[in-house]
Amino acid sequence: MVQEQTPTKADIRFPEKWEVSVVPKEPTYFDRFLPSTHQQTTLFECGIDMGDEHALPYPKIHVLAIRQPWASLVIHGLKNIDIRSKNTSIRGTIAIYASRAPVRKKDLKWVNENCDVPADLFDDLPTGMIIGTANLVECMEYESDFHFKLDQRRHLNREDNYCENIKGWLLRSPRVIEPVDYKFNGEVVWSLADTEILQQTA
């Protein structure tokens, strides 16, 4: 019976030179439509994540309408789940639009009493404007009111807002920009805007 010999360090030979092929990273869709000399600056100023794999294939950005004070809570990172009745296939960097709907006193009262927010956050709540950007990374459905309550500090909704099949849209990397007047010309939830209007960051 022949025994197999385990190779020793002396038996292992390494090549004197490793052959390494570097494959350049595929540019994002936004990169393809921006001047080559201004790609990084323009993307940063627009609030677009470098390497965002879900960017639109043209210089437009999806705009999500959210009522105040929730829109301001989102862009300041105090609310990172937006509660909706439907899923969405949209992913990537989106603009946050503070809808023109009047700010309800009962909403402000509930947030002040139940959420830890800076005292001056509600001094000026712009409406009818794009006020920031965020990265929409996932949609999930809450299986029960128990799971809905577990996430309350993230979505900042009342417990009695839970209903069957309710969805949570997970938002990350919020950015504040100087409020930009915008005519929301889409459906109730989504619109499209040119990325040029997001040039100024706060």
ABEGO torsion letter per residue (X at the ends): XBBBBBBBAAABBBBABBBBBBBBBBBBAAAAABBAAAAAAAAAAAGBBBGBAABBABBBBBBBBBBOAAAAAAAAGABABBBBABBBABBEBBBBBBBABBBBAAAAAAAAAABBBBAAAAABBBBGBBAEBBBBABBBBBABAAAAAAAAAAAGBBAAABBBGBBBBBBBGBBBBBBBBBBBABBAABBBBBAAAAABBX
